[in-house]
Amino acid sequence: MRRMLPLLVVCAVAASLLSTSFEAAAFARPAAPQETGPFWSARPFGTLRQQAEVQQKWLEERLEVNLPKIMRQQGVDMWVVSMREYNEDPVYWGLVDPTTFAARRRTIYIFFDQGPEEGVRRIALGGGSMGGLYETYRAQVETEREEQAELWGAGQWRLFAQVVRELNPNVIAVNIDHEHNFSDGLTAGEWEQMREALGPELEGRVVRNPRLTIDYLAMRVPSMTPTYRRAQVMVHEIISAAFSNLVITPGETTTQDVVWWMRQRVNDLGLQTWFQPSVSVQRKGVEGSELGENPVIQRGDVLHCDFGINVMGMKTYTQHMAFVLREGETFAPEGLTVALNNAKRLQDILLEKTEVGMSGNEVLHAVLEQMNAEELNGTMYSHPIGDHGHGAGPLIGLWDYQEGVPGRGDVPVIPSMWFSTELQVTTPVPEWDNQPVRMAMEEEAEITAEGEMRWVLRRQTELHLVH
């Protein structure tokens, strides 16, 4: 819906490397009731146009269902998000459609809650309607092309103040915060102009509420989960191939060879990584510092990967462990299996202790208390994931802050969010002369709408074996 302004306002191709049988085997693994069907390997998520259609439905649901719920929970009847082109607020990408790549000159979004019956009014002062999801305003001045001019300069701010006065909100929330990066997207320049436009009386209604942005970004919609689960299937398959003789020839292949194979594989599928993957080695009788930055993978090595992809605006983050069999071996030494199981036990503890309403720090303390009671030598550093790899929501520890994370660890767990369960447990391995071996694992879990925490797909249950 487009509104016109009074004149005075405007003064200012890749086939799958994995065989069909490999793919079929991957989908045959038990994951009920969360199983997802097979996909065409060359375009696993459809064409860009098909993806955009799905993403548009996600956006509509987030704006029409999640946003009103969050605004009412936080006691905010108006939320203002303002930014300029190429200097977008972190929440911007969660508010716009998949065909929008930047803010338009200056974009000011006004979200005004009219109550449960009428819902949240969405107004865009600058930019497009995002497929009819926003009311848009332009000027009543025609250009040489006989089209109405876009909002610009002081006139845009005068209109902003006019709209706010007419809507007359009790509370106006803006994105300024000292603790939370996702809630600090309003730049100094935008805020200075906004407060001048509002004037002292309306400025007195302004609040800084970080939970609006945090909860909006953290809260998923149900229709996202099947696609995200399918992304997890792809991640597991790529890691399984990378940690196999399809990619690794012991004594020849380096860790960087594997890294770049993984990244190229993602690119060949028409997708992206959101960080550079990594592959590292632990070796019996050898200090990590002695291995160098790009060691040749040898038989008997323990391997670790850190890998994440970007699928339709959703990030994944996965860490798996592998063992390179020595000549004549058909399975890993028992001590390494025990070490992996210890890390899996810490995963279990995390899922057992996490509850809706608990802060990240409360979850951390509960997990570490149980971990220490079971004499596991571990570290917990899990985090939300979704629109961002290190997503909005409660941090459950940082690797270097196990006593708790002030601010970002004080945010509560909410329903319908995803976590990347990042952790490690170090265990002495008898077959390695009791040398400590670090099993670092990471897998996506979801907090359902009902508050249950479960794996999005499945976790690694045994070491990948390179023959």
N, C-alpha and C positions, 0 to 999 in steps of 0.2 A: 504494500500500500504506500503510495507516494504522496507526500504533502507539499504544498507550495508555500513559499515564504512571502511576507510583505516586503515591498521594495526596500524599506529602510533597514531591514535586517541584514541585507547583503552588502552593506558598505564594506565591509571587510572580507633372441630366439634360442633357446637353449634346450636341447633334449636332456632328460634326466640321466646323469651318470650312473645312477643306481638302476639296477635291472628291475623288470616288472616283478620278478619273484621276490626281490628284496623289499620293494614297496608293499607287496601283498603281505609279506611276513610282518612288516612293521605295523600294518593296520590290524593284523590278527592278534596282536598282543592284548591281553585283557585290560580294559579300561572302563568297563560298564559302571555306571550308566552314562558315562561322559564320552563315549566313543564318537568319533566323527568320520564321515565317509571319505573315500579316496578322492584325489584331485588330479587334474591334468598337469603333468609336471612342467610343461613349458610355460604355462600361465596359471600357477596354482590358485590364484585368487581372482581369476577372470581378467578381462580387459580393464584398462584404466577407466573407461566409461562405466563398466559394470561395478567396479569398486566405488566410484563416485556416487552411484545411486544408493549403494548400501550405506556409505558414510553420511549421506544426506539424511537418511532415516535415523541414524544414530544421533545426529545433531538435533533433529526435531524432537526426539525423545528426551534428550538431555535438557533442552530448553523448556519443554512443556511439562515434564514430569519432575526431573531432578531439581532444576533451579527454583521453582516455587517452594518445594519442600525445604530446601536449604535456607532460603531467605526467611521463611517463617520460623524455622528452628533457631535462627540467629537473631530474630527480632528486628529485621531490617526490611523496610518497605520500599527503599530505593537504593539501587547499586549503580554507581557510575564508573565506567571503564573508558578512559580517554588515552589516546596515543597518536603518534604520527608515523608516517610511512618509514619503514625500515628501522623503527625503534619501538617495536610492538611490545605490549604487556605480555608476560608469560601465559596468561589465560586466554589471550586472543585466539590462539589456534583451536581452542576448545569451544569458541563462540561463533566460528565462521565455517562456511561450506568448503568442500574439497577443491573447488575451483578458484578459491581466493588465496593469493600468495603473499599479500602484504596489505597493511592498512592503506586506505585511500586518502592521500594528503594528510588530513587529520580526520580520525574517526572517533566519535564520541557515542558510546552506547549507554542508554538509560534503561534500566530495568525497574519497573514500578509495579509493586504488588497491589492489585485492586481487590484482593480477597479471593477465597476459594471459588466463588461463583464465576467471576470474570477472569481470574487468573492474572499472570504477570504480563504487563504490557511491555513490548520490546521496541525501542525507538532507536534508530540509527541516524545521527546527525553527521552525515558523511558516509561514503561507502554505499554498497548495494543492499538489497533486501535479503540476500542469501537464500534465494529460492522462495521468497514470499514469507520468510520467518520474521522479518523486521519491517516496521513502518519506516519509510525513508523520507527525508526532507530535502528539497532543493530550493533554489532561489526563483523568484518570479521575474528574473531578468533574462531576456533572451539574448543569446550570443549570435554571432554572424551566421552560425549554422542553424539558426532558428530553434535552438534547444535551450532549455533552462540551465543557467550556470550552476556549478556546484558551490556548496558552502565554502566560505573562505574567510580567514582572518578574524577581525573583531566582530563581524556580523555573526559568525558561527557561535561565538561565545555569548553574544547577546541573545541569540535564539535559545541557546542552552539554558541561560538563566530564566528566560521567559517560560520555557517548558517546565522547569523545576517549580517556578512560582505557581503556575497553573495546576500542577499535580499536587503541590503542597504536602510533601512527605513529612513524616515525623522524624525519620532517621535516614541520613544519606551516607552510605558506606563508600569509601574510596580505598584504593589499593596502595596503602603506605604501611610498611611494617619494618621493624628493626631486626626481627628474628627470621622471618620466613621469606625466602627468595621469591616464591610464587605469589606472594601477597604484597610485593613491593614494586609493582610495575608502573606506577604513576610517577613520571619523571618530575624533577624539580620545576622545570619550565612549564609543564602542563598544569601542575598544582598551583603555581603562582598565578597563572591566567585564570584558572578555574575559581580560585577563592576570590579574586578581584571581581569576576563576573557574578558570583553568588551574592556578594555583599555580606556585611557582618551578621545580619539576622539569619540568613540561610546557612552561612558558614558555621554558625553555632549548632546546627543540626548534624554536622558532619562527624562521622566516627570512623575509626580505623578498626576493621574487623577482619583479621586474617583468615578466619574460618570460612568465609564465603568462597574465596578462591581455592583454598585448600580442599574443602569438601566437594566443590564443584568438579575440580580436576580429578579427585580421588574416586568419586562415585561413578561406577560403571552403569551401563544399561544392559539388560539381559541379552539383547540381540547381538551384543559385541562378543559374548563368550564363545559361541561356536567358531567364529573366525579366529579368535585368539587361540583357541584350542588347536585349530588346524595349523596355526603358526608354530605352536609347540611341537606338533608332529614333524613339521619340516625341520625345525632346529634339531630334534633328536636324530633325524635321518642324516642330516649333514654331519653332525658330530660322529655318528656311528661310522659313516664313510671315511671321515678324516682320521679316525682312530682305527684304521684297518689297513690291510695290504693293498687296498685300492689306492691309497695315498702314500703310505709309509713303507719304505724298504729299509729295514734295520741296517745300520752301518753306512747308509748313503743319505737318507733324508734328514734335513735339518728342521728345527722347530719353525723357522721362518718359512720353509717350504710348505709346511702344514697350514700356517697362518694365512699365507697368500692363497693357498688352494681354497680355504674356507671362504675368504672374502670374495674371490673370483666366482665361486659357486653361487653365492648369494646374488652377485651382480648378473650372472648368466640367467638367473630365474626372474630377473626384472625387479629385484628388491634391493634393499640397502642395509648395510650395517650402520649402527649409530655410534660405534666406537671401534677402534682397531682391535681385532681379536688378538688373543695371546695364547701361546702354548709354552709350557715350562716342563722341566725335567727334574726328577729326584733320582739319584743313583746311589747304589750301595757303596759305602766307603768313600764317598766324594762329597765335599762341601759344595753348597750351591754356588758360592763365589768362584769355585774352580771350574765350573762348567762353561763360563762365558755367556755372551748374550745370544748366541745362535748355535747351540751345540748340535752335533750330529746325534740322532736318536740311535741308541744301542739296545741290544737285547738285555733284558733285565731292568730296564728303566721303568719308572712310574711317571706317567704323563698327566698333565692337567691342562684343561682349556678353559678360557673365559670368552664367551661368545654371545652376541646379541644382534637381533635384526629388527628392522622397522617395517611393519606390515600395516598399511592403511592407517598410518598415524599412531599405531600401537607398538610399543617397544617390548622386546623380550630380553631376558638376561639369564644365561645358563652356564653353569660350571660343572664339568664332568671329569672323572678320573679314568685312567687306562693303565694297562700293564703290557709291556712288550715281552712276550714269552721267550725264554731261552730255548736253545736247541733241545728237542726232546720233551719239552713241557707242553701240557695240554690245558693247564689251568694255573692261576696265580698262586703263590705261596699262601698258606693259611693265614699267616700274620697280616698280610695285606688285606685279606677279606675281613678279618677282625677289625682292622683299622677303618675300612670303609663302613662296616656295620656300626662302629662307634659314632661316625659322622651322621649316619642315618638315624641313630638313636637321638642325637641332638635335634634333628629335624622333627622327629616324633614329639619331643618335649615342646618345641616351639608351637606345633599345631595343637597340642594338648593345653597349653597355658594361655594361648591368645584368645581373648574374649572381647566382644563388642563393648565399648565403653571404657575399657582399660587404656591408659596412656601407653605410648611406646616404652617409656621408662619403667612403668609397672610391669609390662610384659617382660622386659629385659631382666628385671630383678627376679621375677618368678622363674624364668628359664635358667638363669645362672645359679640360682639356689638349688634347683633340681639337678642341674648338670654337675655341680660340685658334690652334691649328695651321692651321685653315682660315680664320682671320681673320674669324670671325663675331662681331659685337658683341652678345652675348646674356647672358641671366641664366637660371639654372636654379633652380627652386623647386618641385619635384614632391613629392608626398606620397601615402601610402596613402589608400584610400577604401573604404567599405563600410557598416558600421553607422553610421559617422560620416563627415561630409564631409571633415574633416581627421582621417583615421583613424589607428588604432593601427599602429605599425610605423616603419620607418626614413624619416626626412625626408631628401630629396635636395636640400639647400640650403634657404635662405629668401631672399627677394628682397633682404634687407638683410644676410645672412650668407653670402657666397659662399665664404668660406674654410673653411666647415664648421659644423656645429651640434653642440656638445658635448652628450653624453647622448642626445638624441633622434635624432641622426644616426649614433650608434654602433651602433644596432640592426641586425641582419642582415636581408637580403632572404630570405624563405622561400617555398617552393612554395605554390601555390594562394592567392595574395593578389592584390589589385587595386591599381593605381596610377592616380592622376590626374596626367597628364604635363603639369604646368604650367610654362610657360617663355615667354620673349620674345626676339626678335632685332630690333634696330634697324638700318635700312639707309637710306642716302641715296638719294633717288629723283630721277633726272635730270629727269623731267617736272615735278617740284616744285622746280626750281632747287636740287637736291641737299639739300632739307630732309629731315632724318631722319624716317622713319616707323616706328613701333613696331608690330610684328606679335606680339601676345600670343595664344597658343593653349593650349588645354587639352582633353585627350581621355582617356578611360579606356582603360587597357591592363591585361592580366592576365598574371600569372606562372602558367603552367600547372603541373599536378602534376609534369610532367616537367622543369620549369624553363625552358621557352620563354617569352619575353616577346612578346606580340602584342596587337593592338588587340582590344578587346571587340567592337566592331562595325567601325567604319572611322574614319578621321580626315578632317578637312576637306582637300580636295585643291585647291580653287580658291576664289577670292573669291565670296561671295554677291553678286549684282548686283541693285540696285534700279533699275528702269527709269523 
